[in-house]
Amino acid sequence: MQPASAEALLRAFQVMDPDNKGYVTRELLSKNMLELGEPFTEEELEEMMTVAVDPETGNIPYEYYINQIMVGIGYKSKTRKHVNLFPYRRSKYTRIYTP
């Protein structure tokens, strides 16, 4: 099975965010990940949440999280440079830097 594209992940998060706030709550994502589709285990979910949840707000800023996922699975640049998988959207969460 191929990993989902950044665009497919973004569309999935946008379905959970009908008000277009740019984030989803930990509770909403947890519920969906445990109940819909191929359910995650509690351990898998907790591992995901350690990366996904913004420690300041307790929410998941999904564009930033998707960027982290994509960099982690091999879209990483060979040099340290800006990675923006959603150049058409502007938010404080769309920019990350890779080592």
N, C-alpha and C positions, 0 to 999 in steps of 0.2 A: 504494500500500500504506500502510495506517495504522500508526503506531507502536504498539507493544504497550502495553497499560495497565500501570500500576504493579502491579496485582494479578497479571496474567499473568507479568510479570517476576519477581515474588516467588515464584510457584509454580515457575517454571523454576529459580530458584536453590535453592529448597528441595529439588527433586529431586536436585540435585548435593550437597546437604548433609543426608544421611539422619540424621546424629547431631544435627542442629539446633544447630550451634555458632554460627550467625550469620555465618559467613564461608566462603569457598571459597579454595583455593589458586590462585595465579597459574597454576601448571602445569595444574591441572584445567580452569580456565576457558579457558586457551589451547588445550588439546587439543580441547575441545568446540567452540570457536569456529572452529577450523581444519578440523575433520573432520566435523561434523554440520551438516545443513541447508545453507543457502546459505553456503559457506565465506567467511571473512574473508581479506583479504590480510594479509601480515605487517605492512605499513604501517598498515592499519586497526586491526589488533590492538594494535600498539604505541601508537597514539594513544589507544585505549580504555584501555589499561593505565596510561597516565600519569595518568588521572583515577581509575581504579578501585582501584589498589593503595594500601594504607595504607603509607606509607614506614617506619613504625615496626615493623610486623610482617611486611610483604611479602605479606600476604593481602588478600583483597577482602571487606570487610564489606558484604555485599550490600544491606542495607536503606539504608545511607548512600549507597551508589553509586546505587541506584534513585532515591533522593531527588534526587541531583545530576542524573541524567538527566532526570527529570520537570521540574525547575526549568529546565533548559537548553532543553527543547523547548516551553516556553510555559505551564507551570502556575505561573509566577512571579506573585507578588502585586504590586500596583501600589505598595505601600508596604513599607518594611522591616518584616517581621514573620515570626514563626515559621511554618515550613512543616513539617507532619508528615503524610506520606502514609500512615503506618501507625499511627494513634492507638491501636489495640487491642494493639499490641506495644510493650513497653518495652525499650529498649536504648540504650546510649550513642551508637549510630549513627543513630537514627531522627530526630534533630533537626538541622536546619540553618537558617541564616538567609539571607534573600535581600537583595540590595542594593535 
